[in-house]
Amino acid sequence: MITAEEWLQDILEILGWLGILHTEKHKGAFYEYYNYGNPQLSTHNSDWDYPVDFWRGRDGLDKEALMFWFDGYPKINKILNMS
């Protein structure tokens, strides 16, 4: 059975693959080609997938990617209009 922590990690990693969670240096596949067969890691023993492995909350959400994938969802549009 999957734990809440594993479920949350999966969700965050999916958001990274979609380009919503990334850093300026590590943008991921939404903006540039990335070879996921040879991933960059923030540490040698990281359990997180690229690019979320480098993302921190202060990096925020990529609104362009969020709109690309979820435009038309009222709750997402409400989040985008808050900032």
N, C-alpha and C positions, 0 to 999 in steps of 0.2 A: 504494500500500500504506500502511496506517495504521501510524503509529509507536506505540511503547509510551507515549510521553507523550500523544499524542492519544487513545489508548484510555483511559488513566487519567483524562484530563480529561472524556471522555464519561461514564465511570462516576460520577465525582464530581458532574457536572451532573445526571445522572439521579437520584442520591440527593438532590440539592437539589430537583428537581421533585417528588419523593415526600415532601418535608418532613423528611427525615432530617438533612440538613445545612442549617442556616440560622442566623441571628443573632436576637436578641430583637427588634431593630428591623426586620429584613428576613426575615419568616417564610415568604414564598412561598405558593403556592396551597393547600397542605395546611390552612392555618389561615385564610387570607383571600383574597379575590378579588385577582388581580393581572393587569393588562393586559400580556401578554407582547409585544404589538405595539409597546409603548412602554416598553422596559426601562430600569430604573435601572441605572447602572453606577458602580462605585467610582472609576473614572477614565475619561476620555473615549476612551481607546483600549484598553479591556479586551477580552480575547478570551473571557472567561468569561460564562456565562449567570447570570441572576438565579435564586435568591438566593445561589448558591455564590460568586459574584463578591465578596460581602461576608464570607463564612464564613472563619474561621480555625480551625485545629485546636483552639485553646483553647476555642472555642465548643461543642465536643463533638458528640455524637449526640443526636438527639431520640428518646428511648426510646419515647414514645407512638406516634410515626409508624412507627418501626421495628417495633413490635409489631403495628400496624395492617396493615402490608404483609406481614410475614414471620413472624407468630406460627405456631408449630407446626414451625418448622425447628429441629432440635436445636442446630445450631451457633450460630444467632442467640440462642436461649434461653440458651446457655452464655455468650455475650458479655454479655447483659443481667444475668445473675446474678453476673458478676465485679465489678460496682461497687455 
